[in-house]
Amino acid sequence: MPSPDDYRRQAGSYSTADGVVGIGHNGGPSFADRPGPSNVTDGRFFGDDTWTSLVAALPVEANTPETAARVAAVFFCVSIIAEAVGSLGLDFRDANGPRNDFPLAQVLAYEPNHLQTGAEFWAAMAFTAVLRGEAFAETTLGYDGIEVWALDPTRTFAEWGERSLVVHHHTARGPRRLLPQELFWFTNIADGGLRPLVPWKQAKGAIDFQLALEVGARSFFRNDRRPSGIVTTEQKLNDASIGRLREGVERWKRGGTPVFEMGVKYDAVGSSNIDAQLVELIQQRTLELGRYWRIPRSMIGDEGGNAGNNEQDTRSFVSWALRPLTRRIEQAITVRMLPPDLRAQGVRAKFNLDAMLRGDSATQWRNAVMARTASVLSINELRTGWFNMPRIEADWADDPRAALNSNRAADTLTGGETAPQDKV
């Protein structure tokens, strides 16, 4: 007569005096040499080979910025700010208007280096700063003139002192020690010291929660949407019954449906995604992550809104998420990139945020008429700055105080006389 230990060795499962046979989370039996679980949350209860390999392949804790960025909500928050910065036009101005007549202005606005355009470079720098809290670039002299190259953040470490900064950059040729005056850099918000706060570390708790939700959802669907459980019976199983039970467990692991006999019943010990409110939890944690980067609810949530709310949310995004970052970049360019003679002339870097604040087309046209009527902007400023149209080469088109009741555009193009209503 086989002993209970023989049954356990043959069936690859553990039995109790009550006839309980354990089935792992993915349907596999718990092997005899595995220590008995102290509780159902210590990992051993669900720890068969399939489950262990699945958990090892998925991150359950954000220990690096790259792991944090794998969370969809984090990547969305960081990338939408970075892409918005990359889409903005970079201009240089002084007290008299635009000043884009020096080579560095064209380099920073359009081609920082021969592998990146201005949009690509500033989006990459903003992505690094928004995720990590700091971004560094190095100015070099290339064949065509000045070039600006972003430092790889995975190989760059900033050593912040009480009143000092040293940047350690590791390259294929070895480590480099760079001083702040050798670099272009800008940082995120700090709490009173020089060292900036690291956004992904500030949000680490919410990110870990989101990763745990993703791991649980993936394992649930990997297990063919079946919760883990146990099979029980009040009858004594013989060798043939144990063999058929083992075959049913193997069928369960392959995605099939086992047929139990001898009064064997299956009792689920896990909860379904509906019972765990998985969808609601993911939505709630997504909104929570949006708060860390000040992304409006309508931009990160799946609920819609009316046109008025969306326009207001866009303004909030520009005012509280985008403008603080671009202000830091503008001052960093002015202080750390422009030569002293240009700064002495009052030249300042300026990102153009107007395009994101004008609303829809109808609102833009109404605002353009109001700006021209109030003598705030000239015709050429509206044409080139608002609507990407060519300039009108005439003095009156540059004067915001030019009279409004004349048809000078027609006069300039055709040489005709003033419009009839002007003669009245």
Disulfide bonds with the S-S distance in Angstrom:
none
